[in-house]
Amino acid sequence: MERSTGPEWQGGEPPAAPAPAPAPAARRPRLPASAELFAGALAAAVAALVLIEIRFDDDWADGVLLAAVAVPCVAVFALGLRGGRPAAEPAGQRSAAEPAGQRSALLIAGLVLLVVVLVRVVEMIVDDDSPETAVAIAAGVFVIVAAAIALAYRSAACALLAAVGAGVLTLAAVAAVGDPDDERPFLWAFLAYTAVMLGGGLLLRLLGERRHSTQLVNAASIAVVLFGWWFGLFFGVEDDSGSYGGGLEREWEGLLVGGSLAALLFGILFRERGPAWGGGLGLVLAIYSVSGESDETPTLVGWPLFLIAAAVGLAVAAALRARTDHR
């Protein structure tokens, strides 16, 4: 019997070679969708309304200015809240999806217009030079509305606005119950607010609420940066000798260093860009403030030694974590 060394094909002839895949067509640039165009138009319209409110502040009556922004605010909120809340997720599961771009734009625009409405209301009902109580009440209203929308519609942007509004509420409340010229109560207010935002962000992260936890830490980093700007660290402080430096008291510097490092570490550990950038900027301000101290004899005791110890501790933690990961 003759042995065949070639392949045996069923059907007589070998199958044809597969046809080469067609060359991919050149990708055309994606045109913006209607929702994206609508969001851009809405942003321009809101900016125009805010500009009108500022430009005609002294020319138009307060009632006219209030009506000019209150009516669009109600209309924008009506459009943004239309359709009801998103469907509830099954037990034990959390949605990672943000609201649609058009709805997010409407909700954020409504909150921006709500700020202008509240400012107008405060101006109309406050005649004296101490509007702290009215500002605190208005900030409380804003926080309630923004937080409710953030929770109901899973909006991270609204959560950030609510957290920032909570900071304004805190400062306004301190100014209302105390002496606005005394700086020390504001120190404790900043410390408490930053600690609550950082602790709340970490707690929500452990509970699996990624977006809202990140926004709370973003609010803490914003508070630290604004705290530095409040004391003129962006421009420097001129001392009696005519030189410029950003030196502050130890308590204020502690807030800058500690809050900045906490936000920066949160961003690094959980790979979140917002807290990392905010904490980094706050740390730059803290270094600028510490470097402005004018000691007769330079020494490593103080913040340099503290930062070196923090760097060594983090390096050791990184090494231990690397050994754990390789097991």
C-alpha positions, 0 to 999 in steps of 0.5 A: 500500500502506498503511504501518502505523506501529504495532508488528506483533504476532504472534498478534493481540493484544499480550502482557499486561503482567507482573504486579507482583512480590508484596510481600516478606513480613515477615522473622521473627526468626531463631531460633538453630539447635540447634548454636548452642543447644548451644554456649551450653549448653556454654559455661555448663557449662564455666563452671560446672566452672571455678567449681566448681574455684575454689570448692572448691579448699580443700575437696575433695581434689586427686584429686577436683578433677582427676577432676571436670574430667578426665572432662568434658575427655576427653568434650568432646574426644571429641565435638569430634574425632569425624568426623575431619579435614576433607577436604584441599584441592586442591594450591595451594588453601586452605580459607577455611571455619572448622569448624562452630560446634558443633565449634569450641565443643567444641574451645575448651571442651576446651582450656579444660578442658585448662588446668584439668587441667594446673593441677591436675596441676602442683599435685599434683606440685609441692610447693616454691615454684618451680613454673616448670619444671612450668608450662613443661612443662604450657604446652608440652603445651598448645601442642602440643595446641592447635597440632595441633588448629588445623592439623588442623581449620583453627581460628583460635580454637585457633591463637590459644590456641596462640600465647598458650600459647607466650607462657606457655611462654616466660615460664615457661621464662625463670623456670625457668632464671633468677632470677624476680626479675630483670626484664631476662630477661623483657624479652628474652623479651617482645621475642623472643616479640613479634618471632616472633609478628609475623614469623610472622604476616607470613610466613603472610600472604604464604603465603596463610594469612589466619586463622592469620596474624591470630591470631599478630599478635593474640597479639603485641598481647595480649602487649604489652597484658599487658606494660603491665598487668604493670608497672601502667600501667593504674593508674599508678605513684606516684613519690617526689613523690606524683604518678602517671605511667607512666614506664618505662625506654627498653627497656620503652617501646621494646617497647610503642611498636614492638610496638603500631605493628607490630600496628596497621600489620598491621591497617591494611594487611591490614584486620584488626580484631583486630590494629588494636584490639590495637595501638591499645590498646598504643599508648595504653599506650605514650603513657601511659608516655612521658607519665609521664616527668618531665624538667626541660625538656620536649623533642621529642627522643625518642619525640615526634620518633620518632612524628612521623617515623613519621607522616611516613614513613607519609604519604609511603608512602600518597601513593606508593601512591596514585600507583601505584594511579591508574596 
